[in-house]
Amino acid sequence: MRRTRLLALSSLAMLVVAAGCGGGSSSSSSSGGPATTLDKTPVTITMWDLWSGEEGKPFNDNLKGFTKKYPWITVKQIVQPNTPNDTFDPNLVNAINGGNAPDVAMPFGPDYIGQYCSSGLWQDLTPYMQADHLSIDDFAPGAITYTNSGGKQCALPSLTDAYGLYYNTKMLQQAGIAGPPKTMDELMADAKKLTVRNPDGSIKVAGFVPLNQWEELGPGDLSNAWGAKWFDSSNKAVLGTDPGWAAALRWQKELIDWYGYDNITKFFAANTNNEFNTSNAFQKGKVAMTFDGEWRTAFIKRGAPNLQYGTAPFPADAAHPEQYGSSRVGGTIVGIPKGAKHPEQAWLLVKYLASDTNYLVNMANQVGNVPTTKAAIASPDLTLPPQFKVFLQAWVNPKSAFAPPLQPAGGGYADLLDSFEDKWQAGKIPDSQLESQLNTLDQNIDNQLTQGTAP
């Protein structure tokens, strides 16, 4: 899923730039800032979101709390197609550019916030937050890494994703492994010990699949174990000069070579399309350990209720124990597009979806996502399974952050890293050339970001 999203980012960047330069009408009310008094004139506001299917009903039920609190505001909910090609944001840009922006937008991911903030396509929420004494500090530190770009607070989080290690407790016990690995060396050793091969040498059960884009695993998730940075203080890519990247890639390649590239890619091809259905490889016992998000707990409850499993922070390099417990974070965001016809009322909905404790707790309990405010996380009304604790802790870990980092030109630069890693894991980049090739990758990333932000 992440790959299809990233492939759309480069083309969207041009669309965003065009939209920010011209089209799109903005009502006079949208530029006046928050009102000093609460206008209770009956009004209908529109909201674009993606809540559908099994998650649609709990969202609609919990949205009733807003209309109860603000009975003069009617919310016209327009559910957008939830497609693999991620049409939500391109369609939203076109709507803004055409003067038909919704009052509130609620995409499931923050991939485009860098562009929205830099182009002014989403309004800066700071004046509203200040007027209502809502602070970004009411959320975990990681929240600002995917809602604020260029100093503009263009969005707020409304539930989020955090990631960690899922492990099959029965398999670990049978292999004589006392508990989940805490270091990357332990993860390597345990993955080998837990792997079961067929008589022909093919993989029957994989201890851990290290391939790029195996379900939720990306290069940044591995490099985080070494505390690797993406950019320096001048916003220049440092994948070639930060040793964490080369260390992470070499760790990955060692495990791939142990499996055999052909073996592990065949296993990948046979199981990778099952991430979001009941044939998921971990749920079916085809993988002993996997990197995944908090929502998997809800999927397991529905699709594999008898699975014996545990969760733990993703391991860290032994030389970087400070990274243990941190993870990539980021999920649903909510904001007010440029041209919103009722921005004052839109802000009330944004504030509700981002900060109302009852809403966040109820949604977390029902859809299995991480509640985003400190108050919601501390609520005694949370009824999440014990395996969920790891993800709550990851969300509030000060080292957790969204990746790839937001850029005004968008996240399309991550496609370059994906392509690089695909070549690396296939053995098309010699080990002796890894650092030099990473330096070249840095140059390509810098060039793309420079071209993407040019007027």
KAWO-V277349 format. One line per field, one symbol per residue. ss: DSSP state (H for helix, E for strand, C for the rest). psi: psi as a letter, one per 30 degrees, with the letter a starting at -180 (. if undefined). A space follows every 50 residues. Layout:
# KAWO-V277349
ss: ???
psi: ???
This chain:
# KAWO-V277349
ss: CHHHHHHCHHHHHHHHHHHHHCCCCCCHHHHCCCCCCCCCCCEEEEEEEC CCCHHHHHHHHHHHHHHHHCCCEEEEEEECCCCCCCHHHHHHHHHHHCCC CCCEEECCCCCCHHHHHHHCCECCCHHHHHHCCCCHHHECHHHHHCCEEC CEECCEECCECEEEEEEEHHHHHHCCCCCCCCEHHHHHHHHHHHCEECCC CCEEEEEECCCCCCCCCCHHHHHHHHCCCCECCCCCECCCCCHHHHHHHH HHHHHHHHHCHHHHHHHHHHHHHHCCCCCCCCCCCCEEEEEEECCHHHHH HHHCCCCCEEEECCCECCCCHHHCCCCEECCCEEECECCCCCHHHHHHHH HHHHHCHHHHHHHHHHHCCECCEHHHHCCCCCCCCHHHHHHHHHHHCCCC ECCCCCCCCCCCCHHHHHHHHHHHHCCCCCHHHHHHHHHHHHHHHHHHHH HHHCC
psi: eeeeeeffeeeeeeeeeeeffdljkklfffgflklfljjgkklklkkkag jabffeeeeeefffeefeeiffkkjjkjklkilfgifeeeeeeeeefggh klekkilflgfgeeeeeffgfkkkfeeeeeeghkkfffllefeffgfkkg gkifllkillkllakkkjeeeeefggkellkfleeeeeeeeeefkklleg flkekkekjgkkgjcgklefeefffggklelafghkkgfffjfeeeeeee eeeeeeeeekeeeeeeeeefffggehlfgkeefggfkeklkllfffeeee eefifgkjllllkkllkffifffkfllklkbklkajlkgkfieeeeeeee eefffjeeeeeeeeeefhlkkfleeeefkffkhllfffeeeeeeefkffk lkkkkkkfgagfffeeeeeeeeeeffgfjkefgeeeeeeeeeeeeeeeee efgk.
